[in-house]
């Protein structure tokens, strides 16, 4: 097991996803970010089933950066309750883990 996280955030637009990605990488909270989409999302919000096109932002970061990334997303994201989830990286190559840590000041 590594100390790295793969963080997934759904965003309402490419612009929002890019703004969060740029800020996280510039502030050295995440080593890199990938953007996918649009994807179709189905969810219940305030008792109503909703459908929306969203973009998925993936970031790679050390676990020690989680609270800072969560705060950044909550600051920049327009949703009342942004979907921010983190998956632990069970395995990564040693050179990649070193690169992530070097680029996040960990």
DOMI-380789 format. One record per residue (C-alpha): residue in three letters; x, y, z. Coordinates in steps of 0.25 Angstrom, whole numbers, plus 2048, in hexadecimal, padded with zeros to 3 digits. Example, Ala and Ser with C-alpha at 12.3 -4.5 7.8 and 13.67 -1.06 7.14 Angstrom:
ATOM type   x   y   z
ATOM  Ala 831 7EE 81F
ATOM  Ser 837 7FC 81D
# end
This chain:
ATOM type   x   y   z
ATOM  Unk 800 800 800
ATOM  Unk 805 80E 7FD
ATOM  Unk 801 81B 803
ATOM  Unk 7FC 820 7F6
ATOM  Unk 7ED 823 7F3
ATOM  Unk 7E6 824 7E6
ATOM  Unk 7DB 82F 7E8
ATOM  Unk 7CF 82F 7E0
ATOM  Unk 7C6 83C 7DF
ATOM  Unk 7BA 83E 7D6
ATOM  Unk 7B9 84D 7D1
ATOM  Unk 7AD 854 7C9
ATOM  Unk 7B6 859 7BE
ATOM  Unk 7C4 858 7B8
ATOM  Unk 7C7 866 7BD
ATOM  Unk 7C5 862 7CC
ATOM  Unk 7CD 855 7CA
ATOM  Unk 7D9 85C 7C4
ATOM  Unk 7D8 867 7CE
ATOM  Unk 7D9 85D 7DA
ATOM  Unk 7E4 855 7D3
ATOM  Unk 7EC 861 7D0
ATOM  Unk 7EB 866 7DE
ATOM  Unk 7EE 859 7E4
ATOM  Unk 7FB 857 7DB
ATOM  Unk 800 865 7DD
ATOM  Unk 7FE 864 7EC
ATOM  Unk 806 857 7EC
ATOM  Unk 7FA 850 7F2
ATOM  Unk 7F9 846 7E7
ATOM  Unk 804 841 7DD
ATOM  Unk 7FB 840 7D1
ATOM  Unk 7EC 840 7CD
ATOM  Unk 7E4 83A 7C2
ATOM  Unk 7D7 83E 7BC
ATOM  Unk 7CD 835 7B6
ATOM  Unk 7BF 838 7B0
ATOM  Unk 7B5 83C 7AF
ATOM  Unk 7AE 830 7B6
ATOM  Unk 7A0 82F 7B9
ATOM  Unk 79C 82F 7C8
ATOM  Unk 78F 82A 7CE
ATOM  Unk 78D 82E 7DD
ATOM  Unk 783 831 7E7
ATOM  Unk 783 840 7EC
ATOM  Unk 779 845 7F6
ATOM  Unk 770 83A 7F3
ATOM  Unk 770 83B 7E4
ATOM  Unk 777 832 7DA
ATOM  Unk 780 83B 7D2
ATOM  Unk 788 838 7C5
ATOM  Unk 794 841 7C1
ATOM  Unk 7A1 841 7B8
ATOM  Unk 7AD 842 7C1
ATOM  Unk 7BC 842 7C0
ATOM  Unk 7C4 838 7C8
ATOM  Unk 7D1 83E 7CE
ATOM  Unk 7DC 834 7D3
ATOM  Unk 7E7 838 7DB
ATOM  Unk 7F3 831 7E1
ATOM  Unk 7F8 835 7EE
ATOM  Unk 7FE 830 7FB
ATOM  Unk 7F4 82D 806
ATOM  Unk 7FA 839 80E
ATOM  Unk 7F4 843 804
ATOM  Unk 7E6 83E 806
ATOM  Unk 7E1 848 80F
ATOM  Unk 7E7 853 807
ATOM  Unk 7E1 84E 7FA
ATOM  Unk 7D4 84C 800
ATOM  Unk 7D4 85B 805
ATOM  Unk 7D9 860 7F8
ATOM  Unk 7CD 858 7F1
ATOM  Unk 7C3 85E 7FA
ATOM  Unk 7C8 86C 7F8
ATOM  Unk 7C8 86B 7E9
ATOM  Unk 7BD 861 7E6
ATOM  Unk 7AF 867 7E3
ATOM  Unk 7A7 85B 7E9
ATOM  Unk 7A1 85C 7F7
ATOM  Unk 7A7 84D 7F9
ATOM  Unk 7B2 84A 7EF
ATOM  Unk 7B5 83B 7ED
ATOM  Unk 7C3 83A 7F1
ATOM  Unk 7C8 82B 7F4
ATOM  Unk 7D6 826 7F5
ATOM  Unk 7DA 818 7F2
ATOM  Unk 7E7 813 7F8
ATOM  Unk 7F2 80E 7EE
ATOM  Unk 7F5 800 7F2
ATOM  Unk 801 800 7E9
ATOM  Unk 809 80A 7E1
ATOM  Unk 816 809 7DA
ATOM  Unk 821 80E 7E3
ATOM  Unk 826 819 7D9
ATOM  Unk 818 81E 7D8
ATOM  Unk 815 81F 7E7
ATOM  Unk 822 826 7E8
ATOM  Unk 81E 830 7DD
ATOM  Unk 810 833 7E4
ATOM  Unk 817 835 7F1
ATOM  Unk 822 83E 7EB
ATOM  Unk 817 846 7E4
ATOM  Unk 80F 848 7F1
ATOM  Unk 81A 84B 7FA
ATOM  Unk 817 83F 802
# end
